[in-house]
């Protein structure tokens, strides 16, 4: 491998190799062939340096189903019905390529396409340049996540000496590696890209035309699995479409002889050279178009969020049910597969013929299509003459059988089949069906007629199909005990009836010439009954399945009272999955015409049996059964029984764990029908994790991820269910409010009122489930919700106070549970302040009234009952309500109001202030004495209010709560980092920073003592190098205490300064107050020995505040603390003077030192015993002097330090010499 040898290639080489790859891949795509597994291991390098594709083991024609082909081959080699499921599992792994180069839509399960090949090409080009694929991981799940959600990094060559990728190359890779296939580069854009430097210029026009031709061909052949999607009936089936259809023609699995390799004719290269197989032709009834709007959006990517398309506006129940009916049947519910030569029913031997004894030109299908009219007539005449020729010998008889085999082979082509059916040959075949000398000949004729009917695209009214139907019916009835004969004739009869049905549906009104005799329906129903062979049962069920897909008179022939039970019996008693799926699918399509068919089944076998079958069935059966339940519920049949059946609801919710998108979508739809008619089941659904399932699937269908048809269908069902639940919540709250209002003020509710309470109050958990959901929360928390919730809280207040008694009606436990869930609901709301911010954001857009109304609702309707519940006799409610009150108030007061709008908040602030002042604050002295965590929440509320409103700070002072707050400090001093102590510190910070507060009163009440104790313990924790567990919490608390200390010292220094100014000016001011304040604050000098070690702290803010506090302390009290200049502290100052480079910080430190030295000299603390610290500081004074060379403003301080140093040495000499 080139990449393995060279690791990465230069960009010029990548360009040359890329041109070869694109040339080859474009040629394949022109032929309608997909490579499906482009990877480095499948690229060959020829001698001249040309790259070529090799190993086409997974290549196929667009729309071809390799899984079914490999399953058919394996079955023919010795498989059987018993091994069918094993084969399916094995086949899926056989048709998957390397995941590293697989497009995201393929990983999600869609079929390969041109765009998926282009993705793989982009991965290959990326690896050629960089030496590694764009997405790689050893873990399968991680690799899938990268493919789905991560953008590839720009390619970087392993050899760093090579130039980086050009902008053109990066742009090319970005276009090829788009997650959304709709945005990925097409062939037109790829061939014209500037990276190729006009290498494809000469072919631009041809490439564009060929690309659109390929697109039309691919549209004809279909790109979706026949087992999942239903193909449009109008796509490429018109008579005479030759040129486009031939390239994309798909052979059918029911004709294994066509799978053999063929040689080209006349040098023409046909797609059949590369064809492995084709899925069964997805013949679709036009009845699908009866779902308006579905066809238009089925294949289009989703453009809007699944949560905003419908739920943004109110949806009436009539509109809701109309949209629901449109979603009952999907394309995947109405897939058509052939009746004749269906390998899942019966494996037919391959059709072979000998061209040597054909006695006419053995034209291939491709040549027959292009025959001129005269040549065609000659060919047809030869065929008819040979069939009519007398059989004079065994050889003649063998030649006729050989001719019939040849016709069966060519009848697999749509256009050939259509021309043969409308020719005299069909009448001749019908006659031979009656007069054939043996059953071998008759079986071949019947098979030929069935193949013609199966592949014909149009039926003319003069074609005698009814004559053939009548004849086949008579033959089956006359030989009904001959099972082998029925297996030969039933598929032909079914294909003819289905052909008539789809043609009549196209004509939109019945044709008398196409009236199927009732005997045909009778014969087919007899073939369904018990006792028949499995193959016969399967054929009859398949006929009903196909015919009832159409809305035609022929389908009405199967709508009888016994059809449903017979199909159900076949489903229940069959051991083969393919037959079970056909039977339940047929019942699903019969129910589409008449929902009573499924009703008859339930009445015969019982609802429990049907539910059990739903729970234990395979995915395809579950999908059909969910469709059956949706259809029946939409018509109101068994409605009351189903909506009350809890086992049914539980079974449906368990299906939401299914890996199938369709099953989950249909489960949501069935649940929606139930919830519309019984909202009490919403509680059961929420308890069974319905909201969790909705959130999970909502994330899967959000914009930005590729929308598959299954995800789009899931999104539609999810939208409707979400919309209904959102609209249902106000009704639930209304019922609860009505029930509570009816018993308001009553101590003995009546029987009717008690029953109403028992019905409505248990629904409150629904509200909690919805407000805790990220899907529902933004939609249900509205002004109406808050108003209703506040009213419910008022009723709870009445119940708690004893004015209303509901315990006797619902029981004590139910009553307490209701109150608990109600409070928990609001707790869930305030856990997401973004809801409040969303309302506040309207301020900036000018809609201030909406935000104000929101705050008004909270303050006037929710907070008053919460304040009342703080006084509840129930400890749990008291604690719960106080917590909610503190958190809600914190949210309200912390919201930023837009510029110029603060005056609009006056009313709400006044209401909140009055509420707390008049009702709550008088209770605070008692509240603060309660055990934890009550004081913590009470203090948190005070913190929020004092921080927001200075008026409230004065209320705290007037209410004489300060001593009680200090008591709380004493009670919790053992847990200084607890929530209570943090709230106390925050409250003290708010108090001391308030300018209007009487600080002297706080000093007299013991503020200094408590601050000293708190600061000492907190600083000790922060300075303890061994204590690393609570460093962050201790640091945060220390910072708050530093702010408190700074505010206290600033206040004291201000009072002292005013007194000194008054004394100096001779105004005769009273200095006694300042002296008293200094005396009260003197214990703060003990903190000097803690502030100095805090100065080297890594946090610059702590240094800043600590240095300011220390500076004010030494200015007020000098060096009165004897430990302030201990060797350790002196060393700290020495290090700081060395490390600090800011002149302002150095100046501040030197000023502190000067004041401390002077203070200690004056106090007599400095003496002969102090040389160590003096030597330390003296050295630092010398070392500081060079620093002052560049800062003249510090020169005075440094000179003073030098003199001070000499004086200190002199005073220490006697002690030293001694």
N, C-alpha and C positions, 0 to 999 in steps of 0.2 A: 504494500500500500504506500502511495506517495506520501500521505500525511504521516504515516507511521515512521517512514524513513527520514523525511525532512522536518517533521514536527509542525512547521508552518511554512507558507509560501508567500512570496512577494505579491503585492497587489497586481502587478502587470501579469504575473502568471495566473493569478486567480481570475483575472479578466479573460485571458485566453482559454483557460479550462472552462470557465463559466459559459463562454459562447458555445462551446461544444455541448455542454449539458443542456443549455436552453434550446439549442437547435434540436437535439434529440427529444427532449420532453415536449416541446411544442408540436413536433411531428406526431407523437403519440396522442396528445390531446386533440389534434385535428382529426385523428381516426376515432375519437371517442373512447380512448383507452386511458385508464388511470394506472399509474405505476404503484401507488399505495404504500411503498416502503422504500423511499429514497434514503440511502445511507452510504457512507464511504465504502463499506464492504461490497456494495453492488455496482461499483464503478470500475471499469477496466481501462487500463492505459495501454494503447497500442504502441508499436514501435515508433511510428512517426510523431508520437506525442498527442494523439487524439484520444479524448475520453469517450467511452461508450457505456451505455447501460447494459447490465447483465442480470441474470437470475430474476425472471419475470414470474416467480412462483405465486406472488400475491397480486399481480396485475389483473385487471378486469375491466370490462366495459362499464361505464357509468350506469348505476342502477342494478348491476348484477349482484346476486347474493351468493357469495362463496360458501357461507356456512351451510346453506341448503344443498349446494352442489356436493361438498365433501361429505355431508351426511348421507346423501343419496348413494354416492360411490361406496362409502363404508357399509351401508345397509345392503347393497347389492353383493358385496363381497362376503356376506355372511352375517349381517346384522339381523334385526327383527324388531318387532314392536316392543319386546321386553328391554331392548337396549337403546330405545329411542332417546330417552332422557340422558343417558350416559354419552351418546353421540353428540347431543346438543352442547353439553358442557365441554367436550373435547374440541368441538369445532371452533368455539369462540377463540381459543388460544391459538389455533392454527392459522387464523386469518388476520392476526395482529402482527404488526411489524415492531421495530425498535421504538420504545417509548421516548427515547431521547430526541428523536426527530419527528415525533408525532404531534400534529396540530392540536390545540386545546379542544376544538369542537369534536375531534375524533375521540379524544380521551373521555369526553362527556357521553359518547355513545352514538353520535350521528354517523352517517355513512361517509365514505371517502368522496372527495370531490376535487375539481381542478384547484380550488384555493388551498385545500389541504396538501396537495402535491407542491404547490408553490411555497407553502410554509416550510416543508421539508427541504426544498431547494435552498431557502434562506439559511436554514440551520447548517447545511452542507457548505455553503459559501463562507459562512461565519467561521466554521471549523478549519477550512482550508487556509484562511488568513491567520487566525489566532492559535491554531493547534489544539483547540478544545471546543466542544459544543457550547452553544449559548446557555443551555440549561443542563445541569448535571448534578447528580447526588447519588450516593450509595443507597440511600433510603428511597423506597418506592413512593411513600406518601410525601416525602419532602420534594421529590422530583415533580410529582403531580402538582403540588402547591406552587412550585416555581413556574411551571408551564402555565398555570391558571392565572397567577396574580403578579408575578415579578416581571419587570422589564429587563431585557438582557443588557449587560454592561457594554460599553463601546468596545469593539474588538481590539485587543492589544497583542501584537506579535510576541511570541516567547523570546525571540532574539531581539534584545533591546537595541541593537545596532541598526535594525531595519526601521524604515520610516513608519510613522503612524498611519492609520487608515485615513483616506481622504474623505472630505465631506460628502462627495458623491457616493462613495461606497457605504458610508454610514447611513445616508438617506435611503439607499437601495435596501439595506438590511432592515431599516425601520419599516419600510413599506411591505416587505415580505413577512416580517415577524409581528404583524398586527394581530392582537388577540381576537378582534372581531373580524370574521371572514368577509363581512360586507365592506370593511375599510381596507382590506388587504389589496395589494397591487394585482391588477388583472394582466392578461397577456399584452393588451394594448399598451398599458403603462410600463410594463417590464421591458418590452422590446424597444420602446422609445426612450428609455432612461439614459441620462447623460453618462452614466458610468461606462456604458459599452462603446462610447466614442463613435457613434453612428455605424456600428458594425452591422446593424440590421436595417439600415436606412432603406436599402433597395426593396426590402420586404415589408416595409411598414404598412403599405396599403393592403397588400395581400393578407398580412397577419390580422389586420383589423377585421377584414371581411370574414376570414376563416374563423376568427374568434367568435364573432356573432353567430356564424353558422353552427359552430360547435355548441354554443349556448342553446340554440334552438333544438339541436339534436338531443342534447342532454335533457332539456325540458320534456322532450317527447318520451325518452326512455325512462324518465323518473329517477329521482335520487334518494328515495326513501324506502325503508324496509317495508315490504308488503305486509308484514305482520303488525306493523305499527301505524302506518299511514294509508290514507285512501287517495288514490290517484285521480286527478280530474278527468272526466270522461271526454273533455273536448280537446285533449292535448294530442295532436298528431294522429288522429284516427280518420280523418276525412279521406274519402276514396281519391286516389290519384296522386297523393303525396309520395313522390318517389325519391327524388334526389336527397332530401334531408333525412328521410326515414331509413333509408337503406344502411347508412353508416351506423345508426344507433339501434338497428333492429336487434331484439333479444330473443334467442331461442328459449324454449320452455323446458322445464324439468320433466314434463310429462312425455317428452320426445327424446329419450336418451340416445337414439341413433344419430340425432343431430349434433351430439357432442363430440363425435369422432372428427379427427383432423381432416380438412378438405384441402384440395389443391386449388390454386387460383385459376380462374377461367379468363382466357384472352389477355393475360398479363395484368388484370385489374386486381388491386390489393383491396380485399374486403375485410371488414371487421370480424367476420366469422372465423378468420384465420387465428384470431387471438381469443376467441370466446370460449370460456369454460362452461358457463351455465347462464341461466337467467332465472330470476325469481318468477313465480306464477304471476301471470298478467293481472295487475290490480284493476280489474274492471269495476268501475264505480257507478253506482246508481246516481242519477242526478237528484235524487231525493236529499242528498247532503246539502244542496243549496237551499233547502227549506229552513236552515238555520241562518237567518239574516245576520250579516256582519261577521259571522265566524269564518266564512271562506276568505274574506278580505284580509283578515288579520292573522290567519293561521300560520302563514309563512313569513310574516313581516316581523322584524325585531321590535321588541317592546320599547316604546319611546318614553314612557313616564313611569314614575315610581308606582309599585303595586299598591302602595298605601294612600296614594293621592288621586288616583284616576277616578275613583268612585266616591270615596269617603269624604272628599272635599265638599260635597253637597249632600243635602238630604235626598233620600231615595224612598219613594212611596212603596208600600208593600206590593202594589200591582206591578210597578216597574221592576221591583226586585224579583218577583216570581217570573216575570216575562224573561228577564235575563237568565234566570236559573234554568228555565225550560230550554233556552238556546244551548245550554252547556251540558244537558243530560247525555246526548249522543255526540260522540266525537268521531273523527275520521277513523281512528284506530278501532272503534266499535263496529265499523261497517266495512271492514276489509273484505274483499272478494278473492277467493282462490278457486281454481278450476274444479269442476266435478269429475270430468273425464281425465284419465291418466294422472290422477292425484296420488303421488307416492305415499301420502299419509293415510290414504284409504286402502289402496291396494297397489302393490308393485307390479306393473305391467312389464312383460318382456320387451326388449328393444325391437323396434320395427325394422326389418331388413328386406331388401329386395335385390334381385339379380338383374342388372341392366342388360345382360346378354339375351334374356328371354322376354324382354319388355315389348318387343315388336313396335316400338315407337321411340323417338328421340328422348333420352333420359335427361331432360333439361333440369338444371339446378333451379332452386328457388330464385336466385338472383337473375337468371336468364329469363325465367317465366315472367317475372315482373316487367321486364323491358321488351317483351315480345310485341310486335305490331299487331293490330287488330286481325289482319288476315292470317298471320302466323298463329295467333291465338285460336282463331276459329278452326284452322286446320288441325292444330293440336287437340282441340276439344272434340272435333269430329272423329279423330282417330281413337280417342279414349272411349267415346260412346259406342263406336262400332265394335271395338274389342269386347266391351262389356256385353253387348247384344249378340255377339257372335255365338253360334251354336257350339256346344261342347261335344265334339266327335271323339275326343280321346282324353286320356289322363293328362297329357301335356297341355291341352287347351285349358283344362280346369286349373292346372297349376299356373298357367300364364295369367289367368284372370285373378287368381289370388296374388300373384306377384304384382300385377297392375294395381290392385287395391292397396297393397303395401306401399307402393310408390306414391299413390295419391295421398295416403295418410301422412307420408313424410312431407310432401309439399303443402299439405293443408295446414301446417303449423304456421304459415306466414299469413298475416292479416289480409293483405290485398289479394293474394292468390285465393285464400279461403272465401273472401267476399265474391270474387268473380266466379268461382266454381259453384257457390251456393245459388247464385242468380242465373246459372246456366241450365240448359236442359239436363245436365248431368244429375242434378239433385232429384228431378222427377224420376229419372231412370234408376237412381239408387233406391228411391222409395219403393219402386216396383220390384226391384230385385230383393229388397228386404222381405217382401211377401212371398216371392216365388223361388227364392234361393233353394237349390236342391239339398243343401246340408247346413247344419248349424255353424260349421267352420266358416263357410262363405257368409252366412248371415251375420255372424259376429264381426267379420271384417267390414261388411257394409255398414253395420250399426256404428262401429268405431269411427269410420270415415265420416258418417253423417254427424256424429258427436263432435269430432274435431273441427269440421266446417262450422258448426253452430258456435263452438267455443271461440273461434278466432275471427268470426265475421264481425265487421264493424257497423254494418248497416243492413237492414232487412226491408226488402220491397214487399208491398202488399200482395202482389201477384205470385209470390213464392209460396208453394203449397206446403208450408210447414205444419199446418194443422192436420193435414192428411198424414204426415209422418208421425205426429204426436198420437193420433188415433190408432194408427197401425201398431206403434210401439206399445201402447196401452193394452191393445187386444192380445198381442203376443205375450206380454208379461202376465196378463190375467189368465190366459189359456195355459201357460206353463208356470204357474205360480209356485208349484212345489219344486221346480227345477232351480235351485239356488244359483248354479253356475250361469244359467241363462239370464237370470235377473241381474247378475253382476255385469253381464255384457250389455244389457239393454237399458238399465236404469240410468247410467251416466248420460247416455244419448238423449233419453227422454228429459232428463233434468236440464241439459244444456239447451235443448230446444225451447223448453218453457221459459228458462231464464232469458234467452235471446228475445223471445216474444215480449217478456215483461219489460226489459230495458228499452226496447223499441217503442212499446206503447207508452212508457213513461216519457220518452222524448216527445212523442206526438201530443202528450198532455190530454188525450181523451181516448176512450176505448174504441177499438176497431172490431166490427162484427166478424171480419175475416180472421181475426186472431183469437177468437173465443176458444179457450181450452175446454175440452169436454170434462164433465164432472167425474167421469169414470177414472180419469187420470189422477185426480186428487184422491179418490177412494183407493186406488192401487198403491199410491205412495204412502198413504196413512197406514195401510195394511203392512207395508214394509217396515214401518217404525215399531211395530208392536213386538211384544215379548215372544220369544221363540225363534225369531229370525236370526240368521247368522250376523256376526258383528259387521262384516263388510257391507251387507245389505242395509243394516241399520244406519251405518255411517253414510252411505250414499243417499239414503232418503233424507237424513238430517241435513246433509250438505245441500241438497236441492232446496229444502225449506229455507235454510240459511241464506242462500243466494237470492232466491226469488223474493223473499220477504224483505230484502234490503231495499227493494223498489217500492214505490207507491203506484201500484197498478192493480188492475182487476185480477190478474193472475195471483198476486199476493193474497188477495181477499179469499181465494179458494182454500187457503190453509188456516184461516181464522175461524176455528171451531172450538167448542168447549173441551174437546179431548186433546187438542194439540199440546197445550201446556203440560198437563200431567204426563202424557206419553213421553215428551222430550225430557221432562224431569226424571222420569223412571230410567230412561236411557242414560242420563247423566249420572245418576246415583249407582246404577248397577253395572256400569262399564268399568273395566280395569285398565283401559288404554287411555292415556291422557288426551291423545288427538281426538278420539271419539267424544270424550267428556267435554272437551272445549267446543267441538262442533255443536253438540247438543245444547249446551248452555248458551252458545252464541245464537243458535237458531231461536231458542226461547226468547232471548233478548230482542231479536228483530221482530218476532211475532208480537211481543209486548209493545213494541213501538207502534204497531197498528191497533192493538187492543190490550190495554193494561189488565183487563180481566183475565187474560191468559195466566199471568203470574198470580193473580188473586186465586184462581182455581187451584194452582199448585199449593199455595199456603193453606187453603181450606182442606185439601186432600191429605197433606202430609204433616201439617202443623207448623206454626211459626218457629217453634224451638228447633225442629229438625232443619229448617232452612237456615236459621242463624248458625247452627253448628256446622253446617256445610260451608257457610261463608267463612267461618273462622279457620277451618282446616284445609281450605282449597288452595290450589296453586295460584300464582299471580294472575294469569289470564282469566281463570274462572272467577277470581275475586273481582276483577275489573268488570266482567259482565254482570255479576250478581249485584254489585253496587249500582250499575246502570239500571238494573231491574227495579231495585228499591227506589231509586230516584224517580223513575217513570211512574211507579205506583203511588208514591207520596205526592207527586205533582198533580195527580188526578183525584187525590183525596181518598183513595181506596185503602182500607185498613188503617186510616190515618190515626184515629184515636187509640187504636191498639198499639201501633208502632211507637207513637210519641210517648207512651206511658211505659214502654218496655225497657227497663234499665239494662238488662242483659244485651239487648240490641244496641243501645247507645255505647255500652262498654266495649262491645265487639268492634263497633265502627271506630272508636278512638284507638283501639289497639292496632287497627290497620294503618294508623298514621305512622307506625314504625316501619312500614313497608319500604323497601328500596325503590319501588316503582313510583315514578312521579304521577302517573295516571291514577293509580290506586289512592294515593294520598289526596289528589285533587278531588276525586269522586267521593272520598270519605268526607272531606270538608263540605261538599255539596249536600250529601245526605244529612250531615249534622245540621246544616243550615235549614233544611226542610223541617227537621225536628224542632229546632229552636224557635222557628217562626211560630209554631203552633203550641209550644210548651216551653216557656222561658224558665220554668223550674229546672229543666234538664241542663240549663246552662251551669247551674251549680255543680251538678254531677260531672259535667264535662270539664269544668275548671279544676275540680278535685282530681280528675284523671289526667291532668297536665295538658289540657287543650291549649292554653295560652303559650306554654312552652313550645308545642308543636307549631303554632302559628308564628312565633318568633323565629324558629329555626328555618321554616320554609320561606318566610319573608326575606331573610338574609340571602337565601338562594335565588330569589327572583328580583333582587334589587338591580337598578341600572348599573352599567359598568361591567357586568358579566354577560357573556354571550347568551342570548335568549334562544333556547331550543323550543320546538313546538310544544313539547311536554311541559317545559317550564312556563311557557306562555299560558297554557291551559290551567296550570296550577295557579298562576298569578291571578287569572280571572276568577277562579273559584274562591281564592283566598281574599280577594278584594270584596266580593259580595258578603262573605262571612264576616269579615272585619267591619264592613259598613253596617251590617245588621246588629252586631254586638254593640257597636258604638251608639247606635240609635236606640238600642234596648236599655242601656244603662239609665237614662232619665226616667223611663217607665218603671224600672225596678225601684229607683229612689222615690219616685212618686207614690208607688204602692206602700213602701215602708213609711213614708210621711203620713199618708192617709190612715194607715193602721195606728200609728202613734197619736195622731191628732184625734182620732175617735175615742181614745181612752185617756186623753190628757186630763189630769185633775181627778181621775176616777181611781178609787182604791179597789173596786170590785168590777172589773169589766164583764160585760154580758157574754153569753155563749158565742154569739156571732162575732163579737169583737175579739174574743180569745182565739177563735178559729182564724180570723184574719191575721192576728199577730203571729200565730204559729205558721201561717203560710208565708208571710212576708219577711219577718225578721231573720229567718235562717238564710235569706238570700244576700245578706250583707257581705259575706265572704267574696261574692262575685266582684263587688266593688274593689275589695282589697287586691284580688288577683289582677284586675285591670290596671289599677294605678301603679302596680309594681312591674308592669310590662312596658318595655321601651317602645313597643308597637302601639299600644293603646293609650299610654299615659298622655302624650301630647294632644290626643284627640278628645279625651274624656274630661280632663281637668279644665273646665271652663268656668265662666261666671255663674252659669246655671248650676253647675256641680257644686261650687263653693257655697252658693246660697242654700241649696238643698242640704249640704253637709252641715252648715251652721245651724239650720233648723233642727236637724236630727240631734245635734249636740245640745240644743236647748231642751229637747224632750228628755235626753239623758240626764241633764241637770235636774229636771223635774223628777225623774225616777230616783236619782241619787238623794235628793232632798226629802223624798217620801211623799211628795205631792201626788205622784202617780205611782200605781203599783201594777207591775206587769209580771211579777214573780209567780203569782197565782195562776196566770194565764199560760205562761210558757215554761215556768219552772225557774228555780234560782240559777242553775247552771247555764241554762240557755240565755237568761237575762245577762249574766256576767259575761258570757261569751260574746254576746251582741255588743256590749259596751267596749270590751277589749278590742274586738275587730274594728269597731268604729274609730277608736283612738289610733289603732295601728294604721288605719287607712290614711289619716292625716299625717301620721309620722312618715309614711311612705312618700307622701306628696312633698313634704319639706326636705326630704333627703335629696331632692333634685331641684336646687335653687334656680336652675336654668329655666324652669317654668315661670318663676317670678321675673327673671331677667328678660324673658321673651315679652312679657307684658310691659316691662319698663322700657324695652327698646322702642316701643311705639312713641315714647316721648320725643326721641330725636326726629321722628318723622312728623311731628306736629300733633299726633293723636294722643295728647296727654290725658284726655278724659278717660280713656280705656284703662290706662294704668291706675289712675286715681280711683276708678270704680272698683278695680281689683283690690287695691289696698283697703278701700272702704268696706268691701265685703268681708275681708279677713278681720279687720279691726272691729267692725260693728256686729258681725254675725258669728264669728268663730272664736275670737279671743274672750268675749264676756262669759260664755259658758265654761271655757277652759279655766278662767280665773275662779269661777264659782266652784269648779271641781277640785281646785287646790285645797278647798276647805272641806272636802268630802271626808266622811268617816271611814271610808274604805282606803286603807293605806296604799293599795296598788293603784287605785284611780288617782289618788292625790299625787303620788310620785309620777305617774304617767302624764298627767295633765300639766304638772309643773315642768317636766322635761319638754313637752311640746310647746308650752308657753315660752320658755326661755329660748328654744331654738327658733321658733317662729318670730319672736321679737328681734332676735339677732339678725334674721334674714331681712326683716322689714326695715330696720334702721340702718342696715349696711348697704341698701340699694342706693345707687347714685342717681340723683335727680338731674334732669337736663338743665342746661344753663338758663337762668332766668325763670325757672319754674318752681323754685323752692317755696314761694308763697302759696302755691297750690296745695302744698302738703300740710299747711297749718292745721286744717280741720282734723285730718287723720291723726296728726301728732298730738293734738289737744285731746282727742278722744282716747288715744292710747295712754297718754299721761294721766288723764282723769281716771281711767279705769284702774290703772295700777295704784295710783295715789289713794283713791277712795276705798277700793275693795281689797287689794292685795297687800299693800304696804303695811297697814295696821296688823296684818297677820305675820309679818316677817320675823318679829322677835321670837314667836313660837316656832316658826318654820326652821329658823337657824339652829334651834336646839335639838331638832330631830336627828336620828341616825343618818349616816351616809346611805345613799348619795343625795339625799334631799338638800342639804346645804349647798352642795356643789351646783345643782341646777338653779337654786334660788340666787346664789351669788352670780352665776352666769347671766341671769336676767338683769341683775343690778349693773353688771359690767356693760351689757349692751345699752342699757338706758342711760347710764352716766356718760358713756362715751359719745352718745348721740346728742344728748340734751342737757345743757348745763343747769337748766331749771330742775331737772330730776336730781342732780347732785346736791342742790340745796335742800330738796325734799329728804334725801338720805340723812343729811345733817340735822334737819329739824325733827325727824322721826326718832332721833336718839338711838340709831342703830350702830353707831361707831363702837361703843363698848361691847356690844354683842358680837360685832365682827372681830374685835380683838380676842374675845373669848373663843371664837372659832379657831383663831390662830393657835391659841394655847391647847385646844383639844386635838388639833391635827399636826402639832409640831413634830410628832414622830414620823410623819409621812410628808416630808416637805415637798416631794415631787408629785404628790397626788393631785387629782383634779381640783379638789376643794382648795388646797393651798395655792394652786396656780390662779384660781378665780379670785381668791382674796388679794393676792399681789396685784393682779390686773385691776381690781376695784380700787385698791389703795393708790395705784398709779393715776387712775382717773380722778380720784379725790384730790390728791396733792397738786395736780396740774391745773385744777380749777381756780381761777383767780378770785372768784367770789367766796371761796370757802374760808372759814375761820381757822387758819392753820395753828394759831396759838392754842386753840381749844383741843386740836388733835394732839399737840405736844403735851398738853396737860393730861390728856386721857391715856397717854402711854405710847404714842406713836414711835418716839425715838427708841424706846426699849424694844419694841417688837421688831422694828426695822433692823436694829443692831443684831438681834438674835437670828432673824431670817437671813440677813446678809452673811453673818458669820458661818452659819451652817451651809449655806449655798456656796459661798466662796471656798470653804474647806473641801466640799465635794469637787468643785472644779479644779482645785489645785492638787487634788489627790491623784497622782500619776497611776496608781493601781486601780482606780475606779474608772473603768471604760464603758460600763454598761449603760449608764444614764448621762453620758457627757452632753448630748444634745439637749435633753430636757433641762439639765442643770444650767447649761449655758444660756438657754432662753430665759429661765427664771432669774438668773444673775443679771442679765441685761435689763430686765424689768426693775429689779431692785436698784440697779445703778441709776436708772431714770428717776426712781422715787427719791433716792439719796441726793441726786443732783437737784431735783426740784426743792427738796427741803433746805439744802444748803444755799441754793439761790435765794430762796425766800428769806432765810436768816441773814445772809449778807446784805440783802436789800434793806432790811429793817435796820441793821447796824450802820449801813452807809448813810441812811437818812438821819439817824441820830447823830452821827459824827458831823454831818454837814450842818445840822441845826446848831450843834454846840460850837462849831467853828465860826458860823455866821453870827453867833451871839444872839440868836433868836430865842435862846432859853428853852430849847426843846427838852422834853422829858426823855432821859436816857435809861430810865429804870426798866422800861419794857424791853429795850434791846438787851440790857444786862440779864434780865430774867430769861429771855429767849436763849441767850448764849449759855446760860447755866443749865437750862433744860436740854440743850443740844450737846453739852459737853461729852456725854457718853459716846458720841459719834467719833471722838478722837481715837477710840479703841480700834476703829476700822482702818486707821492709817497703815497699821502693820499688815493688813490684808489687801489694801489698795495697791501698795507698792509691788507685791508679787504679781498682781494682775496686770501691771503695766507691760510686761513682755509678751502678753497674750497674742496669739496669732491673728485674732480677729481685730482689725484696725478700729472698729467701732467701740469695742470694749476698752482699748487703749485710750481712745479719745475721751470717752465718758469718765473712765477711771482717773485719768490725768486731770480732767476738769474738777472732779470731786476732790481729789487730793490737793489741788491748788487752792480751792476755796477753804478746805479744812485748815491748811497750814496758814492761810491768811487770817482766818478767824481765831485759831487757837495756837498758832506757832508750832514749836516742836515739843509740846507738852507730853507726848507719848515717849517714854524713855527707850522703847524698842524701835523707834522710827529709823534710827541710823545704826541699826545692828549690822554686823559684818555681812549678813546675807542680803539685807536691804541695800547696803552700800554697794555690794557686788552687782545687784540688779540695776542700780543707777549707773554704775560703771559700764555695764554691757549696753544699756539703753543709749548712753551718750555716744558710744562707738557705733551702734547699729543705725540709729536714727540720722537721716541725712537732711531732713526738712529743717530749715533754720527756725521756723516757728515752734516746732516740737522741741528742739534743743533749748531754745530760749525759755520755754515753759518748764522744762525739767530743771534748768539751772536756777530759775526763779524759785521753784519749790525747794531746791537744796539750800539756797541762800536763806529762805525763811525758816527752814528747819534748823540750820546752824545757829542763826541769830536767836531763835526761840530756845534752843538748848543752852546756849551761853547765858541767856537771861535767866533761865530757870535753874542754872547751876548743874545741869546734867552733864556738861562737857568737862572732863577733868583728866587727871593722869591715867585713868584706866581706859581711855578711849583711843590710844594710838592706832590699833589695827584699822578701825574704820576711817580714822583720819588719814592714815597712809594710803588707803585705797582711794579715797576721794581726792587726796592731793595728787596722786599719780594721774587720776582722771582729769584733774584741773590742768595739769601740764599737757596731757594728751589732747585736751580740748582746745588748747591755745592754737595749734596749727589749724584747727577747723575754723577758728575765728578769723584767720587771715583773709579769708574771702568774704567774711560777714562782719563788717565793722560794727554793726549794731550789737554783736555779742562781745565785743572787746571789753567793755566795762565789766560784764559779768565774769569774764575769764580773769581779768586783772584782780578783781576782788577775791576770786578763788585762790589765786597765788598768794596773796597777802594773808588770807585766812589760813592757808596751809602752813605758812611760816609761823604764824602765831600759835597754831595748834602744836607744832613740833616743839616750839620753845616752852609751851606750858607742860609738855610731856617729858622734858629733859631730866628733871630730878628723878622721876620714877624709873626712867630708862637707865641712867647712869648707876643708880642704885642696884 
